[in-house]
Amino acid sequence: MLTTAANPLLPAGYDVVWTIALLAIASLAVVAIAQLVRAAEIRGTEAAIWVLVILALPVVGPIAWFAVRPHRRAERALRA
């Protein structure tokens, strides 16, 4: 009898893909929080709300932070 053996590498492939996706999402959140901490313009309650948004919405939160964060270079160019 011929039996069809399941591919033993398929589950490992899924594990690799999900691990890479998880690491990408986690690193995106870490970078967003690090930039939030370094932003001198945002402190107190506003910073706490941003941290909650970044952590509660793992993909959308960091992307939102990168979209609306204060840009120091643009402010310096306007002052000069």
Summary of the structure (lengths in Angstrom):
residues: 80
radius of gyration: 20.4
end to end distance: 81.2
largest distance: 81.2
contacts: 166
relative contact order: 0.11
helix: 74%
strand: 0%
